Amino acid sequence: MVFSEFEIQMFNEWYFLFLLLSAGAIVGLYFALRKASSRVQFIVLFSLLALGFLLHFVKMFIPPYADYTDGFHITERGWRDSWFVNICGANIAVFMFFFLSKNKYLYDYMFYIGVISGAIALFYPEEPMAKGDAIEQSAQILDILRFYYHHWMLLAVPLLMVLLKRHKLSYKRIWVAPVGLLLLMLFIILNQILQSELGFIPLRDGEGANSLQVIVPNYKNTSYIWGPLEISYNNGVPEVVMSDIGQILSYFCPNFFKSMTVPVLDGGTVTQYVTIAKYWPWFWLIVPVFSIVTPLSFGLAMIFNHKQFWHDSQKLFNKIKMFFKTKIKHSQ
């Protein structure tokens, strides 16, 4: 394969190269660790998580989080992104501590959410592609490598925990995935509100979103916590738009959470209440998260825990059959 100038786009050679390297690294680590002692396995897996945690802060010294044109200074984005303000970033913060806990529920959460979110990021590397053309991507190659390591780590460590039999999944605990993810999103909301109050990130776009009453995720990947709507400027005119992923999530959202009744102020006095098209922060994601994450988690559980599932299903079937036999016998 002849490689073109470095540029990651969907299904080009660089896209497949990073996928191949990601898969190869997991396979290589598995064969390297499968006969190693439990202590060695623990040290290696923990080191991968600790490195990811450290890189989250070290990235503030590379573009676009740092600017070296007039000496060194951390950019607005650098200060903003040093906080854990999206799903993968927040997971980078908590995975290391979850791993140390050795709690089976937290381990299940790590597996389901880590594998799902990590795989989505690797198969659809939106952030590297959003950096633009080959020149822009080449200038930010260190951040692109950081992106791939972080999302590979979220996928690789929980997967290796299960493959190396350091943790046994249970289909009975798949509820930890949607519940844990929603709790993580509350953590992100608190992060962003605090950032806004401290002046690191504006939650609303001063040029148009105030009148449109939309909290704008354009400033940061907020994992759609504030809603699937974004502000797009067409010849300077603000317009509300929705991404493809936002449309999928919105499909599962009850209409009740798609509008809000807000007060209209006149000189500090409430004159009337009007209903506007505005998604309820966090609440609007409850049904979509359960509708999408739960079956995905169950499918992952069936790969490793299908024997237990079929065994329990057979026991349940026999109990139901015995119940009806007893009922029929007593009715005769």
Residue frames relative to the residue before (quaternion, step in Angstrom):
aa qw qx qy qz dx dy dz
M 1.0000 0.0000 0.0000 0.0000 0.00 0.00 0.00
V 0.2722 -0.7533 0.5800 0.1486 3.54 -0.90 1.00
F 0.2693 -0.7930 0.5289 0.1375 3.59 -0.59 1.15
S 0.3632 -0.7096 0.5647 0.2138 3.52 -1.04 0.87
E 0.7353 -0.3530 0.3063 0.4907 3.56 -1.30 -0.14
F 0.6071 -0.6132 0.3580 0.3568 3.55 -0.95 0.91
E 0.3282 0.6991 -0.5789 0.2616 3.54 -0.67 1.19
I 0.2224 -0.7834 0.5694 0.1124 3.58 -0.68 1.09
Q 0.1408 0.7387 -0.6458 0.1323 3.52 -0.78 1.16
M 0.6774 -0.5046 0.3306 0.4209 3.56 -1.17 0.48
F 0.8830 0.0466 -0.0764 0.4608 3.53 -0.98 1.07
N 0.4850 0.6049 -0.5056 0.3786 3.61 1.05 0.50
E 0.7456 -0.4349 0.2498 0.4388 3.60 -1.24 0.13
W 0.6474 0.5179 -0.3243 0.4555 3.59 1.04 -0.73
Y 0.5912 0.5685 -0.3515 0.4513 3.56 1.10 -0.72
F 0.7212 0.4340 -0.2492 0.4790 3.58 0.82 -1.01
L 0.5905 0.5686 -0.3751 0.4329 3.59 1.10 -0.59
F 0.6855 0.4723 -0.2910 0.4716 3.59 0.87 -0.91
L 0.6137 0.5257 -0.3525 0.4720 3.59 1.06 -0.63
L 0.6607 0.5087 -0.2996 0.4636 3.56 0.96 -0.91
L 0.6594 0.4988 -0.3079 0.4709 3.59 0.94 -0.85
S 0.6369 0.5325 -0.3238 0.4537 3.60 1.01 -0.80
A 0.6825 0.4683 -0.2828 0.4847 3.57 0.89 -0.95
G 0.6569 0.5254 -0.3112 0.4422 3.58 0.95 -0.88
A 0.6395 0.5275 -0.3300 0.4516 3.59 1.01 -0.76
I 0.6455 0.5085 -0.3229 0.4696 3.59 1.01 -0.76
V 0.6600 0.4985 -0.3043 0.4725 3.57 0.91 -0.92
G 0.6604 0.5156 -0.3094 0.4497 3.59 0.92 -0.89
L 0.6637 0.4936 -0.3046 0.4724 3.58 0.95 -0.85
Y 0.6231 0.5477 -0.3487 0.4361 3.58 0.99 -0.74
F 0.7100 0.4416 -0.2680 0.4787 3.58 0.81 -0.96
A 0.6425 0.5203 -0.3295 0.4560 3.59 1.11 -0.59
L 0.7715 0.3819 -0.1785 0.4764 3.57 1.06 -0.74
R 0.5230 0.6891 -0.4179 0.2774 3.61 1.12 -0.46
K 0.7579 0.3172 -0.2008 0.5335 3.62 1.11 -0.55
A 0.4651 0.6699 -0.4490 0.3650 3.56 1.30 0.16
S 0.6135 -0.5441 0.4154 0.3937 3.56 -1.25 0.34
S 0.6530 -0.5142 0.3845 0.4017 3.56 -1.25 0.42
R 0.6287 0.5463 -0.3283 0.4455 3.58 1.05 -0.76
V 0.6607 0.4959 -0.3065 0.4729 3.59 0.93 -0.90
Q 0.6316 0.5312 -0.3276 0.4600 3.58 0.97 -0.85
F 0.6545 0.5203 -0.3065 0.4550 3.55 0.94 -0.93
I 0.6683 0.5085 -0.3044 0.4496 3.59 0.86 -0.95
V 0.6731 0.4995 -0.3041 0.4526 3.59 0.89 -0.92
L 0.6975 0.4702 -0.2847 0.4596 3.59 0.79 -0.98
F 0.6537 0.4976 -0.3184 0.4730 3.57 0.97 -0.80
S 0.6294 0.5440 -0.3316 0.4449 3.59 1.01 -0.77
L 0.6238 0.5327 -0.3381 0.4612 3.59 1.04 -0.74
L 0.6734 0.4817 -0.2880 0.4811 3.59 0.97 -0.87
A 0.6578 0.5119 -0.3100 0.4573 3.59 0.96 -0.87
L 0.6283 0.5248 -0.3339 0.4673 3.59 1.05 -0.74
G 0.6407 0.5204 -0.3212 0.4643 3.58 1.00 -0.79
F 0.6358 0.5245 -0.3163 0.4696 3.57 1.01 -0.85
L 0.6685 0.4984 -0.2915 0.4687 3.58 0.95 -0.90
L 0.6531 0.5304 -0.3130 0.4407 3.59 0.95 -0.89
H 0.5681 0.6060 -0.3882 0.3991 3.57 1.11 -0.62
F 0.7324 0.3812 -0.2229 0.5183 3.59 1.08 -0.68
V 0.6074 0.5588 -0.3521 0.4414 3.60 1.09 -0.67
K 0.5821 0.6097 -0.3758 0.3850 3.60 1.11 -0.66
M 0.5460 0.6262 -0.3972 0.3900 3.60 1.20 -0.37
F 0.6781 0.4785 -0.2896 0.4769 3.60 1.26 -0.24
I 0.6841 0.4098 -0.2974 0.5250 3.60 1.25 0.21
P 0.5666 -0.5736 0.4453 0.3893 3.63 -1.15 0.50
P 0.6025 -0.1477 -0.7804 -0.0789 1.59 -2.16 1.30
Y 0.4852 0.6839 -0.4227 0.3439 3.58 1.25 0.21
A 0.7537 0.2308 -0.1507 0.5967 3.58 1.29 -0.30
D 0.2019 -0.7640 0.6043 0.1014 3.55 -1.17 0.65
Y 0.1342 -0.8178 0.5585 0.0353 3.57 -0.74 1.12
T 0.3818 0.7587 -0.4710 0.2383 3.61 1.23 0.15
D 0.7898 0.0964 -0.0463 0.6040 3.60 1.05 -0.69
G 0.7473 -0.2324 0.1252 0.6099 3.51 0.69 1.16
F 0.5883 -0.5828 0.4228 0.3680 3.56 -1.25 -0.07
H 0.2227 0.7407 -0.6267 0.0954 3.52 -1.04 0.84
I 0.4842 -0.6550 0.5030 0.2889 3.55 -1.15 0.68
T 0.4106 -0.7310 0.4948 0.2285 3.56 -0.81 1.02
E 0.6991 -0.4297 0.3553 0.4477 3.55 -1.36 0.13
R 0.6628 0.4984 -0.3089 0.4657 3.56 0.96 -0.86
G 0.6140 0.5636 -0.3497 0.4279 3.58 1.04 -0.71
W 0.6677 0.4751 -0.2953 0.4912 3.57 0.92 -0.90
R 0.6597 0.5292 -0.3021 0.4398 3.54 0.99 -0.88
D 0.7556 0.4153 -0.2148 0.4588 3.55 0.84 -1.01
S 0.5111 0.6255 -0.4390 0.3934 3.58 1.22 -0.05
W 0.5999 0.5036 -0.3501 0.5137 3.55 1.32 -0.26
F 0.4634 -0.6643 0.5051 0.2979 3.56 -1.23 0.38
V 0.1237 0.8664 -0.4597 0.1507 3.53 0.29 1.33
N 0.7286 0.2643 -0.2863 0.5632 3.59 1.11 0.58
I 0.7382 -0.4472 0.2538 0.4368 3.58 -1.23 0.31
C 0.7101 0.4462 -0.2808 0.4668 3.59 0.74 -0.98
G 0.6406 0.5247 -0.3296 0.4534 3.59 0.99 -0.76
A 0.6644 0.4917 -0.3016 0.4752 3.57 0.98 -0.85
N 0.6364 0.5189 -0.3303 0.4655 3.59 1.05 -0.72
I 0.5889 0.5540 -0.3656 0.4611 3.59 1.08 -0.64
A 0.6591 0.5209 -0.2999 0.4520 3.56 1.06 -0.80
V 0.7916 0.3675 -0.1786 0.4543 3.59 0.85 -0.94
F 0.5528 0.6528 -0.4052 0.3225 3.63 1.07 -0.60
M 0.6376 0.5427 -0.3420 0.4267 3.58 0.91 -0.86
F 0.7010 0.4528 -0.2631 0.4841 3.58 0.97 -0.86
F 0.6004 0.5392 -0.3529 0.4736 3.59 1.11 -0.63
F 0.6364 0.5384 -0.3252 0.4466 3.57 1.00 -0.85
L 0.6722 0.4970 -0.2933 0.4638 3.59 0.97 -0.84
S 0.6078 0.5994 -0.3496 0.3862 3.59 1.11 -0.64
K 0.1830 -0.8076 0.5273 0.1903 3.59 1.13 -0.74
N 0.3839 0.7139 -0.4817 0.3331 3.56 1.18 0.66
K 0.4713 -0.7191 0.4304 0.2749 3.59 -0.68 1.09
Y 0.6358 0.5179 -0.3376 0.4621 3.61 1.08 -0.61
L 0.6673 0.4765 -0.2991 0.4881 3.58 0.97 -0.81
Y 0.6159 0.5339 -0.3423 0.4674 3.59 1.10 -0.67
D 0.6358 0.5123 -0.3294 0.4741 3.58 1.01 -0.78
Y 0.6298 0.5231 -0.3358 0.4657 3.57 0.99 -0.81
M 0.6374 0.5328 -0.3288 0.4491 3.58 0.91 -0.90
F 0.6782 0.4979 -0.3035 0.4472 3.57 0.89 -0.92
Y 0.7277 0.4499 -0.2734 0.4396 3.58 0.60 -1.11
I 0.7414 0.3985 -0.2416 0.4829 3.60 0.70 -1.02
G 0.6341 0.5379 -0.3375 0.4412 3.60 1.02 -0.73
V 0.6841 0.4747 -0.2868 0.4737 3.57 0.87 -0.95
I 0.6776 0.4944 -0.3049 0.4511 3.60 0.88 -0.92
S 0.7265 0.4306 -0.2607 0.4678 3.60 0.71 -1.03
G 0.6472 0.5205 -0.3249 0.4524 3.59 0.99 -0.78
A 0.6678 0.5005 -0.3022 0.4607 3.57 0.94 -0.89
I 0.6290 0.5317 -0.3380 0.4554 3.59 0.97 -0.83
A 0.6798 0.4952 -0.2935 0.4544 3.59 0.90 -0.93
L 0.6852 0.4799 -0.2979 0.4599 3.60 0.96 -0.79
F 0.7127 0.4329 -0.2644 0.4846 3.59 0.99 -0.78
Y 0.7673 0.1546 -0.1255 0.6095 3.58 1.22 -0.38
P 0.0502 -0.8497 0.5249 -0.0037 3.61 0.38 1.27
E 0.1207 -0.8566 0.4996 0.0463 3.54 0.52 1.24
E 0.6677 0.5262 -0.3190 0.4190 3.59 0.88 -0.89
P 0.6730 0.4602 -0.3257 0.4787 3.68 0.79 -0.80
M 0.6653 0.5058 -0.3173 0.4482 3.60 0.92 -0.86
A 0.6455 0.5408 -0.3237 0.4314 3.58 1.08 -0.70
K 0.5481 0.6281 -0.3951 0.3860 3.59 1.24 -0.26
G 0.6010 -0.6221 0.3365 0.3722 3.56 1.26 -0.02
D 0.8135 -0.2788 0.2031 0.4683 3.52 -1.13 -0.73
A 0.7747 -0.3797 0.2516 0.4387 3.53 -1.38 -0.02
I 0.6333 0.5344 -0.3425 0.4428 3.61 0.99 -0.75
E 0.6741 0.4909 -0.2896 0.4698 3.57 0.90 -0.96
Q 0.6796 0.4882 -0.2956 0.4609 3.58 0.91 -0.89
S 0.6349 0.5237 -0.3349 0.4588 3.58 0.99 -0.74
A 0.6491 0.5206 -0.3153 0.4564 3.59 1.04 -0.76
Q 0.7663 0.3065 -0.1643 0.5402 3.56 1.17 -0.58
I 0.2042 0.8298 -0.5001 0.1400 3.57 1.16 0.60
L 0.6172 0.5474 -0.3593 0.4362 3.61 1.04 -0.67
D 0.6666 0.4821 -0.3077 0.4780 3.58 1.01 -0.76
I 0.6142 0.5342 -0.3509 0.4630 3.58 1.09 -0.61
L 0.6445 0.4967 -0.3170 0.4872 3.59 1.00 -0.80
R 0.6168 0.5376 -0.3325 0.4691 3.58 1.08 -0.75
F 0.6276 0.5444 -0.3200 0.4553 3.57 0.99 -0.89
Y 0.6963 0.4686 -0.2851 0.4630 3.58 0.83 -0.98
Y 0.6485 0.5063 -0.3462 0.4509 3.60 0.92 -0.75
H 0.6576 0.5254 -0.3228 0.4328 3.58 0.83 -0.92
H 0.7379 0.4090 -0.2494 0.4754 3.59 0.77 -0.93
W 0.5822 0.5391 -0.3711 0.4824 3.58 1.17 -0.49
M 0.6398 0.5425 -0.3156 0.4437 3.58 0.98 -0.89
L 0.6507 0.5245 -0.3149 0.4499 3.60 0.94 -0.89
L 0.6874 0.4480 -0.2661 0.5060 3.56 1.13 -0.66
A 0.7227 0.5066 -0.2659 0.3878 3.57 0.75 -1.10
V 0.6881 0.5072 -0.3111 0.4154 3.60 0.76 -0.98
P 0.6926 0.4417 -0.3114 0.4777 3.68 0.73 -0.85
L 0.6365 0.5283 -0.3366 0.4500 3.59 1.01 -0.75
L 0.6718 0.4807 -0.2951 0.4802 3.59 0.95 -0.84
M 0.5702 0.5802 -0.3830 0.4378 3.60 1.10 -0.58
V 0.7045 0.4390 -0.2543 0.4963 3.57 0.99 -0.86
L 0.6638 0.5130 -0.3113 0.4464 3.60 0.89 -0.90
L 0.7134 0.4260 -0.2415 0.5014 3.57 1.06 -0.76
K 0.4403 -0.7366 0.4125 0.3057 3.56 1.39 0.16
R 0.3438 0.7074 -0.5307 0.3159 3.54 1.04 0.83
H 0.7795 0.1164 -0.0741 0.6111 3.55 1.27 -0.33
K 0.2227 -0.7643 0.5934 0.1188 3.56 -1.03 0.86
L 0.3649 -0.7425 0.5259 0.1972 3.53 -0.68 1.14
S 0.1051 -0.7596 0.6342 0.0988 3.53 -1.30 0.38
Y 0.4495 -0.6919 0.4964 0.2698 3.56 -0.82 1.00
K 0.5858 0.5924 -0.3633 0.4170 3.59 1.20 -0.45
R 0.7225 0.4226 -0.2461 0.4888 3.58 1.19 -0.36
I 0.3321 0.7647 -0.5050 0.2234 3.62 1.15 0.35
W 0.5296 0.6405 -0.4100 0.3758 3.60 1.21 -0.37
V 0.5718 0.6031 -0.3946 0.3920 3.62 1.14 -0.48
A 0.5916 0.5915 -0.3762 0.3981 3.61 1.12 -0.54
P 0.7407 0.3719 -0.2648 0.4928 3.68 0.60 -0.96
V 0.6519 0.5090 -0.3297 0.4552 3.61 0.95 -0.80
G 0.6720 0.4987 -0.2955 0.4608 3.58 0.91 -0.92
L 0.6476 0.5204 -0.3215 0.4544 3.57 1.00 -0.81
L 0.6563 0.5019 -0.3143 0.4676 3.59 0.96 -0.81
L 0.6357 0.5068 -0.3285 0.4808 3.59 1.05 -0.72
L 0.6213 0.5322 -0.3352 0.4672 3.58 1.05 -0.75
M 0.6453 0.5244 -0.3192 0.4547 3.58 1.03 -0.78
L 0.6006 0.5325 -0.3600 0.4755 3.59 1.11 -0.57
F 0.6144 0.5393 -0.3280 0.4733 3.57 1.08 -0.77
I 0.6578 0.5049 -0.3051 0.4682 3.59 1.00 -0.85
I 0.6237 0.5429 -0.3369 0.4503 3.59 0.99 -0.81
L 0.6577 0.4979 -0.3095 0.4731 3.57 0.91 -0.90
N 0.6099 0.5541 -0.3362 0.4560 3.58 1.06 -0.79
Q 0.7259 0.4527 -0.2598 0.4479 3.57 0.79 -1.04
I 0.6161 0.5261 -0.3539 0.4674 3.59 1.05 -0.68
L 0.6540 0.5013 -0.3103 0.4740 3.57 0.97 -0.86
Q 0.6299 0.5277 -0.3314 0.4636 3.59 0.99 -0.80
S 0.6578 0.5186 -0.3079 0.4512 3.56 0.95 -0.90
E 0.6780 0.4915 -0.2923 0.4618 3.58 0.92 -0.91
L 0.6965 0.4474 -0.2659 0.4940 3.59 1.14 -0.63
G 0.5541 -0.6652 0.3602 0.3476 3.58 1.31 -0.02
F 0.4644 0.6934 -0.4504 0.3174 3.62 1.21 0.22
I 0.8156 0.0581 0.0181 0.5754 3.60 0.99 -0.78
P 0.3131 -0.7379 0.5583 0.2139 3.61 -0.80 0.93
L 0.3636 -0.7455 0.5118 0.2239 3.58 -0.75 0.99
R 0.7673 0.2355 -0.1568 0.5755 3.57 1.19 -0.47
D 0.4535 -0.6589 0.5312 0.2793 3.53 -1.19 0.64
G 0.4120 -0.7620 0.4448 0.2276 3.58 -0.49 1.18
E 0.6664 0.5368 -0.3202 0.4065 3.61 1.10 -0.52
G 0.8592 0.0753 -0.0223 0.5056 3.57 1.01 -0.53
A 0.6568 0.5681 -0.3262 0.3735 3.53 1.02 -0.71
N 0.5368 0.6157 -0.4262 0.3888 3.60 1.13 -0.39
S 0.7075 0.4319 -0.2639 0.4932 3.56 0.91 -0.90
L 0.6918 0.4665 -0.2768 0.4767 3.57 1.12 -0.65
Q 0.3150 -0.7870 0.4784 0.2290 3.57 1.31 -0.20
V 0.4939 0.6269 -0.4472 0.4038 3.56 0.92 0.93
I 0.3150 -0.7096 0.5923 0.2155 3.58 -0.87 0.90
V 0.3113 -0.8223 0.4604 0.1222 3.51 -0.52 1.24
P 0.2354 -0.7779 0.5625 0.1517 3.61 -0.76 0.97
N 0.3765 0.7550 -0.4779 0.2447 3.61 1.25 0.04
Y 0.6404 0.5567 -0.3290 0.4144 3.58 1.07 -0.69
K 0.8116 0.0039 0.0601 0.5811 3.56 1.07 -0.64
N 0.5178 -0.5837 0.5151 0.3548 3.55 -1.26 0.48
T 0.0651 -0.8402 0.5382 -0.0114 3.58 -0.17 1.29
S 0.4491 -0.7083 0.4370 0.3250 3.59 1.30 0.20
Y 0.6038 -0.6219 0.3291 0.3746 3.58 1.12 0.78
I 0.2999 0.7796 -0.5092 0.2074 3.61 1.15 0.37
W 0.7249 0.4185 -0.2431 0.4902 3.60 0.99 -0.78
G 0.7109 -0.3870 0.2586 0.5273 3.57 1.26 -0.02
P 0.5523 -0.6433 0.4233 0.3194 3.60 -1.22 0.37
L 0.5491 0.6438 -0.3870 0.3665 3.59 1.25 -0.02
E 0.0897 -0.7708 0.6290 0.0462 3.54 -1.16 0.70
I 0.4151 -0.6743 0.5432 0.2791 3.55 -1.29 0.28
S 0.0432 -0.7687 0.6381 0.0050 3.55 -0.86 1.05
Y 0.2602 -0.7801 0.5517 0.1388 3.57 -0.89 0.95
N 0.0781 -0.7813 0.6192 -0.0025 3.54 -0.71 1.16
N 0.8107 -0.1493 0.0261 0.5654 3.55 -0.26 1.35
G 0.7336 -0.4387 0.2213 0.4695 3.53 1.02 0.91
V 0.6122 0.5361 -0.3511 0.4631 3.58 1.29 -0.09
P 0.3775 -0.7463 0.4970 0.2313 3.61 -0.66 1.06
E 0.0168 -0.7922 0.6091 -0.0330 3.53 -0.99 0.92
V 0.3883 -0.7166 0.5315 0.2308 3.56 -0.95 0.89
V 0.0096 0.7907 -0.6108 0.0406 3.59 -0.81 1.03
M 0.2412 -0.7558 0.5918 0.1430 3.55 -1.31 0.29
S 0.4248 -0.7090 0.5049 0.2487 3.59 -0.91 0.93
D 0.6798 -0.4814 0.3564 0.4232 3.57 -1.31 0.23
I 0.6590 0.4885 -0.3094 0.4810 3.59 0.95 -0.88
G 0.6259 0.5431 -0.3320 0.4506 3.57 1.03 -0.77
Q 0.6391 0.5260 -0.3248 0.4576 3.58 1.03 -0.77
I 0.6341 0.5201 -0.3324 0.4659 3.59 1.02 -0.77
L 0.6717 0.4887 -0.2964 0.4714 3.58 0.88 -0.94
S 0.6507 0.5332 -0.3134 0.4407 3.56 0.97 -0.89
Y 0.5796 0.5977 -0.3709 0.4115 3.60 1.10 -0.65
F 0.7213 0.4284 -0.2395 0.4887 3.59 1.03 -0.79
C 0.5861 0.6073 -0.3627 0.3951 3.59 1.24 -0.27
P 0.4527 -0.6720 0.5070 0.2940 3.64 -0.84 0.90
N 0.5891 -0.6091 0.4036 0.3450 3.57 -1.04 0.80
F 0.5464 0.6434 -0.3852 0.3730 3.55 1.16 -0.60
F 0.7368 0.4125 -0.2205 0.4882 3.58 1.07 -0.77
K 0.5894 0.6044 -0.3581 0.3990 3.60 1.26 0.15
S 0.7632 0.2384 -0.1720 0.5754 3.60 1.24 0.03
M 0.1500 -0.7821 0.6010 0.0675 3.55 -1.22 0.56
T 0.3334 -0.7008 0.5915 0.2188 3.53 -1.20 0.60
V 0.0214 -0.8246 0.5625 -0.0567 3.56 -0.55 1.22
P 0.5019 -0.6597 0.4630 0.3140 3.60 -1.13 0.57
V 0.2862 -0.7091 0.6162 0.1886 3.54 -1.21 0.60
L 0.2077 -0.8098 0.5431 0.0779 3.56 -0.65 1.16
D 0.0197 -0.7595 0.6502 0.0117 3.54 -1.14 0.75
G 0.8272 -0.0918 0.0139 0.5541 3.54 -0.26 1.30
G 0.7115 -0.4564 0.2482 0.4732 3.54 1.10 0.73
T 0.6556 0.4780 -0.3098 0.4957 3.59 1.30 -0.02
V 0.4301 -0.6836 0.5259 0.2668 3.55 -0.97 0.86
T 0.1658 -0.8166 0.5490 0.0655 3.57 -0.59 1.16
Q 0.7897 -0.1061 0.0847 0.5982 3.58 1.11 -0.64
Y 0.3407 -0.6971 0.5851 0.2357 3.54 -1.36 0.16
V 0.0706 -0.7969 0.5998 0.0167 3.55 -0.92 0.94
T 0.3739 -0.7040 0.5592 0.2280 3.55 -1.19 0.63
I 0.0535 -0.8077 0.5870 -0.0138 3.57 -0.75 1.09
A 0.5295 -0.6003 0.4902 0.3448 3.56 -1.27 0.43
K 0.3288 0.7238 -0.5326 0.2904 3.55 -0.17 1.29
Y 0.3844 -0.7451 0.4996 0.2178 3.55 -0.70 1.09
W 0.4834 -0.6425 0.5091 0.3071 3.55 -1.09 0.75
P 0.4494 -0.6880 0.4862 0.2971 3.64 -0.66 1.00
W 0.8487 0.1203 -0.1474 0.4934 3.55 -1.03 0.95
F 0.6853 0.5029 -0.3096 0.4261 3.62 0.70 -1.02
W 0.6447 0.5519 -0.3350 0.4094 3.58 0.99 -0.81
L 0.6720 0.5143 -0.2917 0.4460 3.60 1.20 -0.48
I 0.4572 0.7154 -0.4511 0.2751 3.62 1.19 -0.30
V 0.7210 0.4279 -0.2563 0.4810 3.60 0.71 -1.05
P 0.6535 0.4994 -0.3399 0.4560 3.68 0.85 -0.78
V 0.6490 0.5178 -0.3308 0.4487 3.62 0.94 -0.82
F 0.6827 0.4657 -0.2921 0.4814 3.60 0.86 -0.89
S 0.6730 0.5198 -0.2965 0.4347 3.60 1.00 -0.85
I 0.7583 0.3730 -0.1954 0.4977 3.59 1.04 -0.76
V 0.7208 0.4629 -0.2652 0.4426 3.58 0.78 -1.02
T 0.6348 0.5602 -0.3440 0.4059 3.61 0.96 -0.80
P 0.7116 0.4227 -0.2955 0.4772 3.68 0.72 -0.86
L 0.6106 0.5365 -0.3588 0.4589 3.60 1.08 -0.63
S 0.6579 0.5000 -0.3016 0.4756 3.58 0.99 -0.85
F 0.6361 0.5218 -0.3296 0.4630 3.58 0.99 -0.79
G 0.6396 0.5245 -0.3239 0.4593 3.58 0.99 -0.79
L 0.6485 0.4966 -0.3126 0.4849 3.59 1.01 -0.78
A 0.6383 0.5314 -0.3282 0.4501 3.58 1.01 -0.81
M 0.6477 0.5420 -0.3262 0.4247 3.58 1.02 -0.77
I 0.5710 0.5861 -0.3896 0.4227 3.59 1.16 -0.43
F 0.8079 0.2808 -0.1094 0.5064 3.57 0.96 -0.93
N 0.7871 0.3028 -0.1403 0.5188 3.60 1.16 -0.48
H 0.3154 0.7982 -0.4744 0.1957 3.59 1.21 0.39
K 0.6051 0.5648 -0.3675 0.4239 3.61 1.07 -0.64
Q 0.6589 0.4953 -0.3038 0.4778 3.56 0.97 -0.88
F 0.6304 0.5406 -0.3346 0.4453 3.57 1.01 -0.79
W 0.7016 0.4525 -0.2798 0.4741 3.59 0.83 -0.94
H 0.6074 0.5416 -0.3497 0.4642 3.58 1.09 -0.64
D 0.6841 0.4680 -0.2804 0.4841 3.59 0.91 -0.90
S 0.6256 0.5369 -0.3370 0.4548 3.58 1.06 -0.72
Q 0.6474 0.5158 -0.3128 0.4659 3.56 1.01 -0.83
K 0.6413 0.5160 -0.3198 0.4693 3.58 1.00 -0.83
L 0.6557 0.5049 -0.3087 0.4689 3.57 0.96 -0.84
F 0.6388 0.5283 -0.3195 0.4591 3.56 0.99 -0.85
N 0.6623 0.5047 -0.3034 0.4632 3.58 0.95 -0.87
K 0.6400 0.5207 -0.3220 0.4644 3.59 1.04 -0.75
I 0.6506 0.5027 -0.3109 0.4767 3.56 1.00 -0.84
K 0.6480 0.5166 -0.3136 0.4636 3.56 0.97 -0.88
M 0.6599 0.4993 -0.3013 0.4738 3.58 0.95 -0.84
F 0.6179 0.5541 -0.3406 0.4418 3.58 1.03 -0.77
F 0.7052 0.4516 -0.2693 0.4756 3.58 0.85 -0.97
K 0.6043 0.5454 -0.3598 0.4560 3.59 1.07 -0.63
T 0.6574 0.5083 -0.3003 0.4683 3.56 1.00 -0.88
K 0.6417 0.5291 -0.3158 0.4567 3.57 1.00 -0.82
I 0.6636 0.5028 -0.2965 0.4680 3.55 0.97 -0.95
K 0.6458 0.5343 -0.3123 0.4472 3.57 0.99 -0.90
H 0.6979 0.4749 -0.2772 0.4589 3.60 0.94 -0.87
S 0.6541 0.5252 -0.3071 0.4495 3.56 1.15 -0.59
Q 0.6160 0.5659 -0.3410 0.4290 3.60 1.24 -0.38
